[in-house]
Amino acid sequence: MIYILDAYNVIHKIQQLETLLDRNLRSARDGLIEVCGKFAAARGDVSTIILVFDGKSEFRDLPQISPLKINLVFSETGEDADERIVKILEKLTEQPHKCVVSDDNFVRNHARAYQTRAMSVAEFERFIYSGSKKATPKTRVSEDSSLPPKIAHEITEAYKKQLGID
C-alpha cells in the first residue's frame, strides 16, 4: 500500500504533531516523519509513505533525511501541496493499492477520481496509533462511485472557472 499524506493538513489535525509547531515547523515535520516511519516499520503492507509538503523550489535539492519507505516531497514555488498530490496520483494511476490522507475536499475528490482510497486525518490517526497490524483503512472507493480522471479534471476546471478561480 502506498500512502500519500497532505503533510501540513495532517500536522495541523493531529494534536501530538500540532503541539510540536510551538517549537518550530521543522520539529512538527520531523515528528510526522518519525510517526510515519514507525507506522511503516510496524506493518508489512506499507510499501511507501509519501509526505507532500508545501514548499519552495529552492529547497528541493537540500539533503532530506527520512526513514526507509518515507519519501518527502516539497511542492514547487507557485504550486501547492494539493496540486502536487494530484500530479502524484496521475503518475500512480496503474498502482491499485494507494490511499490519500487529507481532510481537504479538493484532495479527497481527486483521490476518488483516480480510484484511490481517501482517508480522513482522524481515521489515519486512529489507524497509526491503534497498534494493530491487522487494521485496515475503513474508507474505500467503490468501483461505481469513481469518475475517470479526465472527466474529473474537466469537472474541476469547469467549477473553478465558475467560481472565478484560476
N, C-alpha and C positions, 0 to 999 in steps of 0.2 A: 504494500500500500504506500502510495506517495501522499504525504500531507503537505498542503500549501497553505501557509498561515499569513494572514493580513496582520503582520507583526505588531505594529503600533496599536491596532484595534484590539488585539489580544492583550497587550501590556496594559492598556487602559481599562480593560474589563475584568482582569484577574487581580484581586486585592493584593495578593502576595507580591505580584510584579509591580503594580502601581505604586506601592509604598517605596519601592526602590527608586522611583522617579524623584523622591525627595532628596536623594543623594545627587544623582545626575542621570542623564539619559543613557549613558554608557552602562551604568550599573543595571538599569532596567533591561537593556538589550542582553547583557551578559547573563542576567537572571533567566530570561526567556531561553537563551541558548542552553543554559545548564539544565533547566527543566525538560526541554525537548531532548537533550542528549540522554538523560536518564530514562525518559519515556521510550526512546528508540532502543536503548540498550536492554530494557526490560521486556520488550516484545519482539517476537520473531517475525512478525508480519510487516514491520516498517522497513521499507527499502530506502526511503529518503524523506526528510522533512525540509521543505524549502521555506525559509523565513524571508518574507518580502517586506522591506523597509522603504519608506520614503527617503530619498537621499539626493545626492548631487553627483553628477558625472565625475567630478574631480576626486571623489572618494573611492571610486570603484576599483582602482588599482592598489589601494592600500592593503597590506597583508591582513588577512582575516583568519583568526584562529577559531576553529569550531570543532566539536567532536565529530567522529565518523558519522556518516549518514545525515549530517546537517549542512545544508547549503545556505549561505547568506547571499541575498540579492538586494541591491540598492537600486531604486529607480533612477533613471537619468534626470538631469536638470530639465525641468519643464514637463516631466511625466510624474504622475503619482503612482503609489503602490497598487492602487486598484487597476489602473491601466496595465501595469506590468504583470499582474496576476492573470489578466485576460490573455496577454501575449503568451504566458507560460501555458495556460490551458490550451491555446491554439497549437502549441508545439507538442503537447501531450495528448492530442486528440485520440491517437491509437492506443494509448495506455488505459486499460479498463479499470484499474484499481487506483483511484485517486479521490482525495477528499479536500475540500477547501474549508478552512476555518475562518469565519468572519461573521460579524453582525451587520455588515454593510449590505444593504439591499442590492446595490449595483453589482457587487462581487458575487453574492449568492445567486442572483438571477442569471448572471453569465455562467456560473458553475453549472447550473441546471441546463443551460443551453448547450454546454459541452459535455453533457452526460456525466457530470461529476457530482459526487455526494457533497452536500452543503451542510456543515455542522456549525451550530451557534457556538460562541465562545463559552457559554455556560455549560453546554454539553461537553465540549472539549475539556474544560476544567474538571468536570466530574470524571471524565474518561481518563485523563492523565493522572489524577490523584486517587483513582479507585484502587490501584494496586493490583487489579485483576488482569491477568494476562489473557483471559478469555473474553473480556469485554469487547464489544464491537460497537461502532457508531450506530445510533438508532435512526438517524436521518438518512434515508435512501431516496434516490431518484427513480421513479418508475419509468419504464420504457416509454409509456404512452403520454407522460407529462412533460417530456422534453421537446424542445424545438431544434431543428438543425441549426448549427452555428451561423450560417449565412442569414437565415431568416431572423434569428435572434438579434444579430448585429443590425440588420435593416430596421427592425422594430425599435431598437435602442436609439439609432441615429434619427429616426423619424420623431421619436419622443423628445430627444434633446433639441431638435430643430423647433418643435412646437413650443418648448419651454424657453427657447432663445439661448440655449447653452451650446457653445462650440465644442 
